[in-house]
């Protein structure tokens, strides 16, 4: 019998940008959300502190 490993649903320590696949930088905590930003393409991700499954993506100009 083959043992199937359990899925790890915990939030990762490093977020990779879904556009350019580079690691995103943690910026600040804003309105009970953690703000992560990719400095290459400008994509921002807000991760809820109450529910890590609640993730919002939006764009800003790259630096």
N, C-alpha and C positions, 0 to 999 in steps of 0.2 A: 504494500500500500504506500502511495506517495503522500507525504505530508505537505499540505498547501500552507504557506505562510499567511498570517493575518495581514490585512491592509492597514497601513499606518495613515490614519486620517488627521494626524496632528499637523498644525501649520508649520511650514518649514522655516528655518532660521534665515535662509537666503531666498529672496524672490528673484527669479529671472524674468526679464521683460519678454512678453509674448511676441513682440514685434522684432526686436533685434537680438534677443537671446542673451544679452549681457546682464550681469547682476545689477539689481536696482539698489539705490541708496536710501536708507531710512532717513527721513527728514525731521518730522516732528509729530506730536500728538495734537490733533485738531478736532474739536467737537466729539470727543470720545472715539475717535478713529485714528489709526496709525497711518501716516502718509508716507508712501514710498514713491520715489521718482527715478526714472531712467534719464540720465543726463545726455545720452546720445540722441534719442528720438523725442524726448519730452513727455513720454507717457507717465501718468500718475495713477497710483492705485491707493484707494482708501480701504483699510481693513478694520472692521468693527471690533472694538475691544470686548463687547458683550457676546458676540457670536462670530467666531472666526470664519464661518461659512458665508457671511455677508461681506462681499467684496464689490467695490465700485471702481470702474476704470474710466479715466477721462484724459484728455490731451492738454498739454500746455506747450508753449514754445520751448525748444531746447536751449540750454545755456551755452 
